[in-house]
Amino acid sequence: MKSDADGDVCADGDVCTAPDEYLVRVGFALGGDDGCIADARQHAAAFLDQAGDEYGLLVPARVKDLTQLVVSELVTNACKYAPGPVLVELGLSAGAVDVVVWDSDTTVPAARAADPGRIGQHGLEIVKAVTQGFSVDREAVGKRITARIALPGEPTSAP
């Protein structure tokens, strides 16, 4: 991981940049209770469906599936390791879907070394494997994690 001039922590090889201007964006709060992970996935699916229905933005099924997976993994970690509410923001730009998850824990997550024999704790590895970009921003309270899922036709790694 590295930090940019603003203190944003970015995955190795990724460039810390502000997201593209969003065409559509939504945010919602979750209580961190049982069921919030499923709620987050449903919100993500509804957001992407609405982007297609109301704004004519084509989001392929694979990107919808990956978005739900990333939302699920990040919200699971937030609910597991941080007390209190979880805030989720989804943004759709011309080239990507951004998933932003805020929680109250300031600890920067780290993917563990690959271990096919390990049961569980692969969520961050999965998120990093299916996203174009990943960053962690420490906030005055907690942290904000951003994962970017490329739309088809976009490069799969940051320039």
TIBA-485170 format. One line per field, with one value per residue: residue number from 1; residue in three letters; x, y negated, z of N, C-alpha, C, O in turn. Coordinates in steps of 0.001 Angstrom, whole numbers. Example, Ala and Ser with C-alpha at 12.3 -4.5 7.8 and 13.67 -1.06 7.14 Angstrom:
2
seq c(1	2)
type c(ALA	SER)
nu c(13190	12850)
nv c(5690	2250)
nw c(7800	7080)
cau c(12300	13670)
cav c(4500	1060)
caw c(7800	7140)
cu c(13200	12900)
cv c(3300	-30)
cw c(7800	7870)
ou c(14236	13409)
ov c(3319	-1138)
ow c(8465	8039)
% end
This chain:
159
seq c(1	2	3	4	5	6	7	8	9	10	11	12	13	14	15	16	17	18	19	20	21	22	23	24	25	26	27	28	29	30	31	32	33	34	35	36	37	38	39	40	41	42	43	44	45	46	47	48	49	50	51	52	53	54	55	56	57	58	59	60	61	62	63	64	65	66	67	68	69	70	71	72	73	74	75	76	77	78	79	80	81	82	83	84	85	86	87	88	89	90	91	92	93	94	95	96	97	98	99	100	101	102	103	104	105	106	107	108	109	110	111	112	113	114	115	116	117	118	119	120	121	122	123	124	125	126	127	128	129	130	131	132	133	134	135	136	137	138	139	140	141	142	143	144	145	146	147	148	149	150	151	152	153	154	155	156	157	158	159)
type c(MET	LYS	SER	ASP	ALA	ASP	GLY	ASP	VAL	CYS	ALA	ASP	GLY	ASP	VAL	CYS	THR	ALA	PRO	ASP	GLU	TYR	LEU	VAL	ARG	VAL	GLY	PHE	ALA	LEU	GLY	GLY	ASP	ASP	GLY	CYS	ILE	ALA	ASP	ALA	ARG	GLN	HIS	ALA	ALA	ALA	PHE	LEU	ASP	GLN	ALA	GLY	ASP	GLU	TYR	GLY	LEU	LEU	VAL	PRO	ALA	ARG	VAL	LYS	ASP	LEU	THR	GLN	LEU	VAL	VAL	SER	GLU	LEU	VAL	THR	ASN	ALA	CYS	LYS	TYR	ALA	PRO	GLY	PRO	VAL	LEU	VAL	GLU	LEU	GLY	LEU	SER	ALA	GLY	ALA	VAL	ASP	VAL	VAL	VAL	TRP	ASP	SER	ASP	THR	THR	VAL	PRO	ALA	ALA	ARG	ALA	ALA	ASP	PRO	GLY	ARG	ILE	GLY	GLN	HIS	GLY	LEU	GLU	ILE	VAL	LYS	ALA	VAL	THR	GLN	GLY	PHE	SER	VAL	ASP	ARG	GLU	ALA	VAL	GLY	LYS	ARG	ILE	THR	ALA	ARG	ILE	ALA	LEU	PRO	GLY	GLU	PRO	THR	SER	ALA	PRO)
nu c(841	356	553	-1072	-582	-2635	-2957	-4394	-4748	-3561	-3837	-970	588	-1684	-3172	-3802	-6624	-9161	-12587	-14141	-16444	-19601	-22322	-24631	-25516	-25803	-26539	-26642	-27572	-26725	-27662	-25848	-26682	-28007	-28810	-28139	-26188	-27369	-29321	-27680	-26645	-29042	-29748	-27618	-28072	-30594	-29936	-28224	-29984	-31885	-30297	-30038	-32748	-33920	-32041	-30895	-28392	-26120	-25372	-23564	-24469	-22404	-20909	-22837	-23072	-20448	-20366	-22298	-21005	-18639	-19778	-21027	-18789	-17290	-19151	-19670	-17174	-17111	-19326	-18467	-16057	-16291	-17978	-21393	-23086	-23024	-22054	-22906	-21987	-22757	-21546	-21870	-19961	-18829	-16993	-16842	-18016	-18215	-17767	-18281	-17549	-18118	-16988	-16766	-14285	-10833	-8771	-6685	-7490	-5860	-4969	-4536	-1786	-1892	-3524	-4569	-5531	-6666	-9623	-12104	-11793	-10979	-12058	-11061	-8981	-10459	-11960	-9894	-8972	-11013	-11444	-10727	-9478	-8509	-8840	-8087	-9257	-8469	-10590	-11824	-13346	-13250	-13012	-12907	-13570	-12857	-13750	-13236	-14981	-14441	-16119	-16992	-14677	-13086	-9779	-8319	-6582	-5130	-3735)
nv c(1179	-2310	-5818	-8738	-12274	-13373	-11625	-9409	-5922	-3616	-663	1307	367	-875	-3983	-6794	-8498	-10968	-10029	-9592	-11970	-11331	-9768	-8841	-8553	-7143	-6894	-5106	-4131	-1586	455	2227	4606	8021	9134	6832	7113	8537	6629	4568	5717	5952	3235	2415	3911	2888	187	343	1494	-550	-2568	-1616	-1438	-4035	-5887	-4911	-3703	-1288	1489	4264	7701	9138	7089	6155	8426	8560	6131	6528	8608	7319	5287	6930	8242	6054	4809	6926	7154	4638	4828	6933	6098	3454	1474	324	-1851	-1434	-3047	-3286	-4045	-4270	-4755	-5549	-5945	-6961	-4989	-3136	-1422	-2636	-1532	-2534	-2223	-3119	-2808	-2647	-1891	-2564	-998	39	2285	5331	7505	10959	13264	15484	18535	21524	23457	22145	21416	19196	15586	14472	12351	9680	10277	11297	9016	7280	8745	8617	5988	2802	770	-84	-1641	-3066	-5412	-7171	-8596	-11341	-10056	-6709	-4908	-5039	-2969	-2449	-834	-124	935	1892	968	2749	2350	571	139	2817	2366	-244	-3157)
nw c(0	-550	148	-1048	-1706	-228	1807	1195	1007	-1247	-3228	-4069	-7055	-8006	-8936	-7028	-7427	-7934	-8293	-11532	-12918	-11721	-13381	-12305	-8906	-5628	-2148	970	4302	6620	9370	10462	11451	11580	8382	7034	5103	3000	2425	1469	-882	-2322	-2585	-4229	-6584	-7299	-7725	-9985	-11840	-11975	-13064	-15639	-16474	-16029	-16922	-19168	-19146	-19911	-18110	-17908	-17135	-15871	-14630	-12864	-11226	-10176	-8824	-6816	-5452	-4533	-2927	-1025	175	1225	2936	4651	5968	7221	8961	10532	11751	12668	14983	15002	12593	8978	6086	2698	-589	-3970	-7179	-10586	-13360	-16641	-17195	-15097	-12114	-8908	-5638	-2455	899	4169	7512	11131	12160	12350	11462	8854	6381	5386	2800	3224	2859	82	617	-28	1695	3799	5525	4909	5361	2907	1635	1093	-644	-2778	-3512	-4351	-6515	-8425	-9015	-10544	-9226	-5870	-2787	437	2641	5443	7835	9903	11749	11676	8543	4928	2304	-1055	-3980	-7349	-10149	-13342	-16343	-19353	-22039	-20802	-19441	-17521	-15473	-13476	-15038)
cau c(0	1068	-310	-837	-339	-3747	-3021	-5204	-3970	-3934	-3214	262	408	-2840	-2992	-4842	-7236	-10560	-13411	-14705	-17722	-20626	-23542	-25672	-24908	-26749	-25951	-27598	-27010	-27121	-27521	-24813	-27333	-28257	-29607	-27680	-25389	-28345	-29910	-26703	-26637	-30291	-29618	-26691	-28765	-31642	-29269	-27757	-31178	-32462	-29419	-30405	-34145	-34260	-31040	-30420	-26985	-25970	-24469	-23637	-24786	-21169	-20570	-23822	-22689	-19227	-20717	-22945	-19972	-17788	-20597	-21203	-17527	-16908	-20120	-19424	-16033	-17497	-20203	-17708	-14940	-16543	-19294	-22245	-23634	-22188	-22570	-22521	-22259	-22516	-21479	-21678	-19381	-18798	-16093	-16740	-18903	-17467	-18420	-17625	-18107	-17557	-17290	-16216	-12969	-9755	-7773	-6616	-7473	-4792	-5222	-3584	-1094	-2714	-3424	-5742	-6017	-7339	-11068	-12557	-10893	-10495	-12870	-10275	-8290	-11449	-12259	-8752	-8835	-12066	-11614	-9716	-8790	-8889	-8162	-8602	-9060	-8785	-11450	-11754	-13909	-13336	-12336	-13739	-12939	-13404	-13372	-13717	-15227	-14402	-17115	-16334	-14080	-12150	-8637	-8547	-5690	-4937	-2605)
cav c(0	-3575	-6961	-9868	-13520	-13646	-10596	-8284	-4705	-2943	634	1244	298	-1686	-5414	-7416	-9581	-11241	-9309	-10340	-12572	-10302	-9986	-8542	-8205	-6934	-6504	-4596	-3720	-274	487	3152	5755	9160	8780	5623	7506	8820	5335	3836	6334	5580	1823	2336	4420	1928	-999	603	1663	-1879	-3286	-1157	-1740	-5454	-6733	-4269	-3341	152	2125	5697	8605	9468	5950	6176	9507	8168	5050	7140	9341	6349	4701	7961	8466	4870	4612	8012	6765	3506	5328	7856	5488	2089	1315	-764	-1896	-1333	-3887	-2778	-4929	-3654	-5753	-5014	-6905	-6429	-3857	-2234	-1507	-2779	-1098	-3187	-1759	-3765	-2221	-3404	-1390	-3232	-24	247	3725	5849	8850	11945	14036	16557	19826	22288	24272	21302	21322	17841	14437	14243	11284	8588	10850	11371	7648	6757	9510	8319	4549	2041	-58	103	-2595	-3242	-6770	-7353	-9748	-11797	-8898	-5536	-4870	-4897	-2080	-2608	191	-500	2056	1352	1363	3259	1327	-180	955	3557	1897	-1690	-3524)
caw c(0	-544	402	-1930	-996	678	2826	743	874	-2479	-3427	-4846	-8495	-8358	-8847	-6201	-8180	-7650	-9262	-12647	-12577	-11756	-14136	-11321	-7619	-4547	-877	1947	5591	7131	10815	10907	12081	10705	7213	6331	3938	1946	2061	666	-2223	-2988	-2966	-5353	-7774	-7657	-8254	-11352	-12664	-12165	-13993	-16978	-16789	-16024	-17557	-20384	-19012	-20031	-17151	-18197	-16020	-15150	-13769	-11777	-10315	-9473	-7902	-5656	-4734	-3837	-1860	-16	894	1999	4023	5611	6792	8063	10026	11375	12477	13133	15618	14545	11240	7780	5006	1384	-1718	-5271	-8234	-11928	-14292	-17999	-17312	-13956	-10959	-7672	-4412	-1337	2164	5355	8814	12256	12559	11619	11029	7413	6130	4532	2284	3737	1831	-484	1301	-445	2798	4793	5384	5217	5343	1556	1050	530	-1805	-3850	-3948	-5113	-7761	-9404	-9196	-11270	-8250	-4477	-1912	1785	3138	6867	8089	11292	12452	10824	7245	3739	1336	-2398	-4957	-8684	-11058	-14703	-17334	-20555	-22882	-19989	-19057	-16281	-14417	-13506	-15898)
cu c(881	68	-28	-675	-1438	-3867	-3890	-4305	-4474	-3218	-1977	-59	-775	-2499	-4134	-5392	-8659	-11398	-13852	-15994	-18803	-21800	-24743	-24975	-25993	-25984	-27029	-26852	-27575	-26845	-26422	-25374	-27452	-29143	-29077	-26841	-26310	-29017	-28969	-26642	-27887	-30274	-28725	-27373	-29828	-31049	-28849	-28915	-31804	-31621	-29743	-31792	-34407	-33296	-30463	-28948	-26868	-24931	-24610	-23876	-23537	-20773	-21554	-23453	-21447	-19497	-21371	-21934	-19103	-18540	-20730	-19938	-17157	-17860	-19963	-18274	-16374	-18361	-19442	-16709	-15208	-17918	-20081	-22639	-22559	-22842	-22033	-22904	-21890	-22540	-21195	-21162	-19380	-17954	-16102	-17895	-17994	-18345	-17618	-18331	-17369	-17945	-16511	-14824	-11883	-8693	-7837	-6547	-6325	-5163	-4141	-2919	-1995	-2447	-4674	-6311	-6766	-8830	-11487	-11441	-10223	-11178	-12071	-9467	-9228	-11729	-11120	-8598	-9845	-12250	-10443	-8882	-9345	-8131	-8854	-8252	-9414	-9569	-11248	-12315	-13977	-12526	-13365	-12954	-13644	-12856	-14015	-13794	-15346	-15579	-16382	-15827	-13106	-10960	-8885	-7567	-5482	-3727	-1345)
cv c(-1235	-4676	-8026	-11120	-13856	-12606	-9421	-7079	-3953	-1612	463	1247	-545	-3156	-5973	-8607	-9789	-10498	-10223	-10994	-11519	-10727	-9809	-8130	-8067	-6553	-5996	-4148	-2368	-255	1397	4410	6922	8713	7589	5967	7801	7525	4547	4398	5940	4123	1674	2792	3427	660	-787	845	311	-2700	-2893	-1603	-3230	-6327	-6123	-3886	-1822	655	3628	6532	8943	8336	5870	7235	9139	7056	5613	7919	8391	5697	5695	8141	7268	4610	5706	7632	5620	3970	6202	7136	4106	1994	183	-702	-1754	-2210	-3358	-3813	-4175	-4750	-5090	-6142	-6274	-5167	-2851	-2409	-1617	-2347	-1717	-2737	-2451	-2959	-2965	-2960	-2054	-2269	179	1751	4115	7254	9777	12657	15167	17862	20623	23168	23477	21259	19925	16816	14238	13035	10180	9054	10876	9976	7105	7469	9087	6835	3941	1214	158	-923	-2650	-4654	-6783	-8647	-10203	-10722	-7770	-5639	-4710	-4052	-2262	-1512	-181	730	1478	1854	1884	2113	448	713	1627	3186	407	-2007	-3759)
cw c(0	-256	-624	-1082	2	1780	2432	567	-332	-2564	-4294	-6329	-8926	-8203	-8015	-6971	-7713	-8677	-10397	-12181	-12747	-12615	-13220	-10039	-6567	-3288	50	3193	5977	8623	11327	11548	11101	9552	6447	5103	2753	1482	1146	-754	-2996	-3432	-4187	-6642	-8238	-8266	-9704	-12312	-12986	-13143	-15431	-17376	-16962	-16808	-18828	-20346	-18994	-19027	-17366	-16941	-15209	-14202	-12605	-10748	-9511	-8468	-6650	-4814	-3913	-2684	-706	825	1761	3161	5074	6536	7724	9232	11018	12276	13050	13778	14975	13097	10165	6725	3687	342	-2990	-6319	-9564	-12806	-15674	-18097	-16185	-12979	-9740	-6515	-3275	-58	3299	6576	9886	12705	11712	11096	9516	7156	5213	4096	2838	2566	1361	256	957	665	3853	4499	5824	5116	3976	907	404	-675	-3009	-4406	-4801	-6455	-8825	-9663	-9943	-10296	-6864	-3655	-569	2223	4615	7016	9535	12214	11445	9549	6139	2745	-1	-3293	-6281	-9573	-12468	-15524	-18559	-21429	-22127	-19660	-17718	-15191	-14579	-14367	-15087)
ou c(2010	-1138	1118	-634	-1187	-4776	-4110	-3205	-5668	-2118	-1931	-881	-873	-1624	-5299	-4702	-9282	-10971	-13926	-16563	-18905	-22222	-25740	-23958	-26991	-24909	-28189	-25663	-28731	-25894	-26090	-24625	-27048	-30119	-29510	-26792	-26051	-29256	-29407	-26592	-27813	-30732	-29034	-27260	-29947	-31602	-29092	-28845	-32203	-32167	-29725	-31998	-35044	-33679	-29634	-28316	-27461	-23759	-25649	-23531	-23605	-20344	-21159	-23510	-21394	-18918	-21029	-22004	-18860	-18001	-20562	-20011	-16754	-17426	-20109	-18386	-15975	-18147	-19748	-16531	-14412	-18915	-19511	-22545	-21367	-24049	-20854	-23994	-20845	-23450	-20374	-21827	-19883	-18173	-15446	-18634	-17102	-19509	-16422	-19550	-16143	-19074	-15684	-14236	-11999	-7800	-8902	-5645	-5881	-5606	-2970	-3421	-2762	-1299	-5722	-7466	-7431	-9242	-11254	-10293	-9047	-10904	-12368	-9289	-8837	-11735	-11361	-8144	-9555	-13118	-9337	-7696	-10504	-6917	-10035	-7087	-10535	-9246	-10572	-11815	-14698	-11517	-14509	-11821	-14872	-11646	-15199	-12821	-16239	-15984	-15238	-16457	-12377	-11113	-9583	-7713	-5636	-2787	-298)
ov c(-1209	-4478	-8211	-11030	-14558	-12685	-8520	-7204	-3676	-1453	-417	2035	-904	-3517	-5664	-9611	-8884	-10346	-11443	-10607	-10890	-11883	-10523	-7438	-8787	-5958	-6394	-3830	-2047	-883	1350	5198	6820	7990	7342	5183	7359	7341	3937	3637	5628	3803	894	2130	3155	117	-1643	447	55	-3443	-3732	-2092	-3642	-7387	-6744	-3755	-1158	286	4207	6124	9026	8601	5554	6985	9375	7044	5211	7889	8634	5568	5328	8187	7441	4234	5440	7773	5624	3548	6204	7515	3623	2395	-785	340	-1930	-2122	-3024	-4384	-3529	-5578	-4177	-7163	-5164	-4351	-1814	-3393	-789	-2737	-1460	-2852	-2381	-2480	-3822	-3612	-2103	-2685	454	2422	3328	8080	9405	12652	15733	18241	20429	23585	24058	21086	19524	17149	13881	12728	9778	8296	10519	9775	6532	6865	9191	6451	4481	988	536	-1067	-2329	-5051	-6444	-9662	-9524	-10511	-7873	-6340	-4313	-4378	-2234	-1291	-514	1466	679	3011	1491	1061	-336	1934	1076	3659	-141	-1215	-4077)
ow c(489	-404	-1034	145	982	2606	3242	29	-445	-2034	-5153	-6797	-10100	-7416	-8265	-7146	-7159	-9821	-10252	-11160	-13800	-12591	-13333	-10076	-6601	-3360	-55	3147	5703	9088	12511	12126	9943	9753	5321	4156	1634	288	171	-1721	-4184	-4529	-5088	-7674	-9432	-9222	-10555	-13475	-14122	-13958	-16332	-18487	-17931	-17306	-19494	-21394	-18144	-19094	-17048	-15832	-13983	-13079	-11482	-9544	-8304	-7381	-5538	-3586	-2730	-1585	457	2053	2911	4250	6267	7754	8888	10368	12211	13434	13856	13177	14472	12448	10413	6499	3572	379	-3068	-6342	-9653	-12982	-15850	-18992	-16282	-13014	-9555	-6416	-3141	61	3385	6683	9574	13568	10488	10358	8963	7658	4376	4894	2907	1442	2139	489	1572	582	4710	3352	6964	4821	3900	-254	-721	-1629	-4121	-5621	-5863	-7427	-10017	-10447	-9971	-10534	-6697	-3804	-440	2182	4992	6397	10307	13319	10453	9471	6363	2391	-75	-3355	-6332	-9734	-12749	-15415	-18787	-21542	-22733	-19604	-16868	-14064	-15670	-14427	-15651)
% end
